[in-house]
């Protein structure tokens, strides 16, 4: 840095910054007003003019700068280097001929000389940070130090420290926030993984329980009853799901036991079991069996199961047969009590399980005859009050006729007429009106019969057409497995001699 003597040989230059984008520049008493858009531009303009003077005189030019109540001496050298002088000499008197001379030296405020060296840095928390050390070395960005490309002064260093400290605090807060978020996300993942593992374990345990329960039900259905058993499916109310129950229960028992099961439509009028069943290559019915086939079953030597195939309809992979009622109501009337006995006797020669789909007239001769041969009663009930009431009336009639044992061991199947949402354990999870109705109807049979079971709504059964057992919902299949096992349990308790069959719990 270059400093002049007390009596400079170069022009006397002063610059007064008026603070409104204007500077009053005086060179040897010649005053000029300069204007610019910013104070920085004014400073640069003053230095640029002083530089030209220094070059023209080939000597340093000292500029006395008055700005904001402070005075400093700036040396501008011919080679373009600049600096701040160590002290401020008294300003020379203004030329008398100037209309607006600069103030005499004694009237000026005491000179304030800014230290040209960067202020010593106080203890700074991030003093050793490489980023801060790099930023601290950057030249001044404001004021005369910026114009003269000098290191930042104390005030700017302090400002930079404040900004850097704020930046570092924000970075630390951000790091802590991100770390907290990372920990929270990790904890959420851990909780989610734990919940998923628990849910998977719960589902596996549920699947294992269901499989064990299914195996238990299967063994029960497969019990050897040591003789033919007749299951009566009855409810005098039309639309109570008698035919649906007979068919699906026959399919469940037949497929589980491996055959030797038949579903017989013993309706006093034209029944619909034949319509709901799978077609065969013939359309013969129970009346045809009585008229044309009974002669082949008069004694054991003439009885052949192959002959019976001409009258029953095989149901394929369901492993059971269907004996349909006649489509002519006049011919169906031939199935009186004697006709029932003949058909039942024939079927008992070739099947272990006979399911009888009855009509709506419990006083019909063949119905009362069916009561005599029944080993088990199944009562299908649509989830409606009229279906429930007719079933209760029938139960009372059974008891009055001396068949109270059939009522006491009956299995009631409550068929839901609308979907009911259930949890994994099969419990309803809402309180819709139709759910409450189904529960109310089921409760009407409790303590009167052996078992009351729900049968869920299945849209595959809604249209009343041919039943495709393998297209039914898993819930429907499960419900009928429960029903078949309940029927088998009742038969075990009532018709098997102790010690003559395998324990269903084994």
Secondary structure as the mmCIF struct_conf table of DSSP 4:
data_model
#
loop_
_struct_conf.conf_type_id
_struct_conf.id
_struct_conf.beg_label_comp_id
_struct_conf.beg_label_asym_id
_struct_conf.beg_label_seq_id
_struct_conf.end_label_comp_id
_struct_conf.end_label_asym_id
_struct_conf.end_label_seq_id
BEND BEND1 UNK A 6 UNK A 7
BEND BEND2 UNK A 9 UNK A 10
HELX_LH_PP_P HELX_LH_PP_P1 UNK A 11 UNK A 12
STRN STRN1 UNK A 13 UNK A 17
BEND BEND3 UNK A 19 UNK A 21
STRN STRN2 UNK A 22 UNK A 27
TURN_TY1_P TURN_TY1_P1 UNK A 28 UNK A 29
STRN STRN3 UNK A 30 UNK A 35
BEND BEND4 UNK A 37 UNK A 38
HELX_RH_AL_P HELX_RH_AL_P1 UNK A 39 UNK A 57
TURN_TY1_P TURN_TY1_P2 UNK A 58 UNK A 58
BEND BEND5 UNK A 59 UNK A 59
STRN STRN4 UNK A 61 UNK A 67
TURN_TY1_P TURN_TY1_P3 UNK A 68 UNK A 69
STRN STRN5 UNK A 70 UNK A 76
TURN_TY1_P TURN_TY1_P4 UNK A 78 UNK A 79
BEND BEND6 UNK A 80 UNK A 80
STRN STRN6 UNK A 82 UNK A 84
BEND BEND7 UNK A 86 UNK A 87
HELX_LH_PP_P HELX_LH_PP_P2 UNK A 89 UNK A 95
TURN_TY1_P TURN_TY1_P5 UNK A 96 UNK A 97
TURN_TY1_P TURN_TY1_P6 UNK A 99 UNK A 100
HELX_LH_PP_P HELX_LH_PP_P3 UNK A 101 UNK A 104
HELX_RH_3T_P HELX_RH_3T_P1 UNK A 105 UNK A 107
BEND BEND8 UNK A 108 UNK A 108
HELX_LH_PP_P HELX_LH_PP_P4 UNK A 109 UNK A 111
HELX_LH_PP_P HELX_LH_PP_P5 UNK A 113 UNK A 115
BEND BEND9 UNK A 116 UNK A 117
HELX_LH_PP_P HELX_LH_PP_P6 UNK A 118 UNK A 121
TURN_TY1_P TURN_TY1_P7 UNK A 125 UNK A 128
HELX_RH_AL_P HELX_RH_AL_P2 UNK A 130 UNK A 136
TURN_TY1_P TURN_TY1_P8 UNK A 137 UNK A 137
BEND BEND10 UNK A 138 UNK A 138
STRN STRN7 UNK A 139 UNK A 139
HELX_LH_PP_P HELX_LH_PP_P7 UNK A 140 UNK A 140
BEND BEND11 UNK A 142 UNK A 142
HELX_RH_AL_P HELX_RH_AL_P3 UNK A 143 UNK A 147
TURN_TY1_P TURN_TY1_P9 UNK A 148 UNK A 149
HELX_LH_PP_P HELX_LH_PP_P8 UNK A 150 UNK A 150
STRN STRN8 UNK A 151 UNK A 151
HELX_LH_PP_P HELX_LH_PP_P9 UNK A 152 UNK A 152
HELX_RH_AL_P HELX_RH_AL_P4 UNK A 154 UNK A 221
TURN_TY1_P TURN_TY1_P10 UNK A 222 UNK A 222
BEND BEND12 UNK A 226 UNK A 227
STRN STRN9 UNK A 229 UNK A 233
BEND BEND13 UNK A 236 UNK A 237
TURN_TY1_P TURN_TY1_P11 UNK A 238 UNK A 239
BEND BEND14 UNK A 240 UNK A 241
HELX_RH_AL_P HELX_RH_AL_P5 UNK A 242 UNK A 257
TURN_TY1_P TURN_TY1_P12 UNK A 258 UNK A 258
BEND BEND15 UNK A 259 UNK A 259
STRN STRN10 UNK A 261 UNK A 266
BEND BEND16 UNK A 268 UNK A 269
BEND BEND17 UNK A 272 UNK A 272
HELX_RH_AL_P HELX_RH_AL_P6 UNK A 273 UNK A 276
BEND BEND18 UNK A 277 UNK A 277
HELX_LH_PP_P HELX_LH_PP_P10 UNK A 278 UNK A 279
BEND BEND19 UNK A 281 UNK A 281
HELX_RH_AL_P HELX_RH_AL_P7 UNK A 286 UNK A 288
HELX_RH_PI_P HELX_RH_PI_P1 UNK A 289 UNK A 293
HELX_RH_3T_P HELX_RH_3T_P2 UNK A 294 UNK A 297
BEND BEND20 UNK A 298 UNK A 299
TURN_TY1_P TURN_TY1_P13 UNK A 300 UNK A 302
HELX_RH_AL_P HELX_RH_AL_P8 UNK A 305 UNK A 308
TURN_TY1_P TURN_TY1_P14 UNK A 309 UNK A 311
BEND BEND21 UNK A 312 UNK A 312
STRN STRN11 UNK A 313 UNK A 314
HELX_RH_3T_P HELX_RH_3T_P3 UNK A 316 UNK A 318
STRN STRN12 UNK A 321 UNK A 323
HELX_LH_PP_P HELX_LH_PP_P11 UNK A 324 UNK A 326
BEND BEND22 UNK A 327 UNK A 328
HELX_RH_AL_P HELX_RH_AL_P9 UNK A 329 UNK A 332
TURN_TY1_P TURN_TY1_P15 UNK A 333 UNK A 334
HELX_RH_AL_P HELX_RH_AL_P10 UNK A 337 UNK A 350
BEND BEND23 UNK A 352 UNK A 352
STRN STRN13 UNK A 353 UNK A 358
BEND BEND24 UNK A 360 UNK A 360
TURN_TY1_P TURN_TY1_P16 UNK A 362 UNK A 363
BEND BEND25 UNK A 364 UNK A 364
HELX_RH_AL_P HELX_RH_AL_P11 UNK A 365 UNK A 373
BEND BEND26 UNK A 375 UNK A 375
STRN STRN14 UNK A 376 UNK A 382
BEND BEND27 UNK A 383 UNK A 384
HELX_RH_AL_P HELX_RH_AL_P12 UNK A 385 UNK A 400
TURN_TY1_P TURN_TY1_P17 UNK A 401 UNK A 402
HELX_RH_AL_P HELX_RH_AL_P13 UNK A 404 UNK A 408
TURN_TY1_P TURN_TY1_P18 UNK A 409 UNK A 409
STRN STRN15 UNK A 411 UNK A 415
BEND BEND28 UNK A 417 UNK A 418
STRN STRN16 UNK A 422 UNK A 422
TURN_TY1_P TURN_TY1_P19 UNK A 424 UNK A 425
BEND BEND29 UNK A 426 UNK A 426
STRN STRN17 UNK A 428 UNK A 428
BEND BEND30 UNK A 430 UNK A 430
HELX_RH_AL_P HELX_RH_AL_P14 UNK A 433 UNK A 445
TURN_TY1_P TURN_TY1_P20 UNK A 446 UNK A 448
BEND BEND31 UNK A 449 UNK A 450
STRN STRN18 UNK A 451 UNK A 455
HELX_RH_3T_P HELX_RH_3T_P4 UNK A 459 UNK A 461
TURN_TY1_P TURN_TY1_P21 UNK A 462 UNK A 463
HELX_RH_3T_P HELX_RH_3T_P5 UNK A 469 UNK A 471
BEND BEND32 UNK A 472 UNK A 472
HELX_RH_AL_P HELX_RH_AL_P15 UNK A 474 UNK A 495
BEND BEND33 UNK A 496 UNK A 496
HELX_LH_PP_P HELX_LH_PP_P12 UNK A 497 UNK A 497
TURN_TY1_P TURN_TY1_P22 UNK A 498 UNK A 499
BEND BEND34 UNK A 500 UNK A 501
TURN_TY1_P TURN_TY1_P23 UNK A 504 UNK A 505
#
